[in-house]
Amino acid sequence: MADLHRSALRETDLRGANLREANLREADLSEADLSGADLRDANLRDANLRGADLRDANLRGAALIGTKLDDNTQIDDKWRLVWGDYQPGAAGRDLRKADLREGLLVREPICTGPT
């Protein structure tokens, strides 16, 4: 598992990269090309994904809490919807027809460790 916590990866070409279970917490991935990357179970908490290309990236189980996206972030509709669950005003959204399979829909880390 790669530990890239707080890494500066702005505009990096990571197309198809295996980042499964990687710690990308607080990483700057703005404008990075992550298309087709394997980000299953990756920690993307508080990462900057503004302007990043995440088309066809596998985000199954990825922690998207606090992740920063913008209108220029290219991400499959399913994952933008999952990401939106963590944003202010998300409560009360109508998700009856949404396909959220394999999305991690928790507001806090599953395991926080000792306090």
Residue pairs with C-beta under 8 A, 6 or more apart in sequence:
1 20
1 21
1 22
1 23
2 19
2 22
2 23
3 22
3 23
4 19
4 22
4 23
4 24
4 27
5 23
5 24
5 25
5 26
5 27
6 25
6 26
6 27
7 24
7 27
7 28
8 27
8 28
9 27
9 28
9 29
9 32
10 28
10 29
10 30
10 31
10 32
11 30
11 31
11 32
12 29
12 32
12 33
13 32
13 33
14 29
14 32
14 33
14 34
14 37
15 33
15 34
15 35
15 36
15 37
16 35
16 36
16 37
16 38
17 34
17 37
17 38
18 37
18 38
19 34
19 37
19 38
19 39
19 42
20 38
20 39
20 40
20 41
20 42
21 40
21 41
21 42
22 39
22 42
22 43
23 42
23 43
24 39
24 42
24 43
24 44
24 47
25 43
25 44
25 45
25 46
25 47
26 45
26 46
26 47
27 44
27 47
27 48
28 47
28 48
29 47
29 48
29 49
29 52
30 48
30 49
30 50
30 51
30 52
31 50
31 51
31 52
32 49
32 52
32 53
33 52
33 53
34 52
34 53
34 54
34 57
35 53
35 54
35 55
35 56
35 57
35 74
36 55
36 56
36 57
37 54
37 57
37 58
38 57
38 58
39 54
39 57
39 58
39 59
39 62
40 58
40 59
40 60
40 61
40 62
41 60
41 61
41 62
42 59
42 62
42 63
43 62
43 63
44 62
44 63
44 64
44 67
45 63
45 64
45 65
45 66
45 67
45 109
46 65
46 66
46 67
46 68
47 67
47 68
48 67
48 68
49 67
49 68
49 69
49 73
49 75
50 68
50 69
50 70
50 72
50 73
51 70
51 72
51 73
52 69
52 73
52 74
52 75
53 74
54 73
54 74
54 75
54 76
54 79
55 74
55 75
55 76
56 76
57 75
57 76
57 79
59 79
59 82
59 103
60 102
60 103
61 102
61 104
62 104
63 104
63 109
64 79
64 82
64 83
64 86
64 104
65 86
65 106
65 107
65 108
65 109
66 86
67 83
67 86
69 75
69 80
69 83
73 80
75 83
78 98
78 99
78 100
78 103
79 103
81 95
81 98
81 100
81 103
82 100
82 103
82 104
82 105
84 90
84 93
85 93
85 103
85 105
86 107
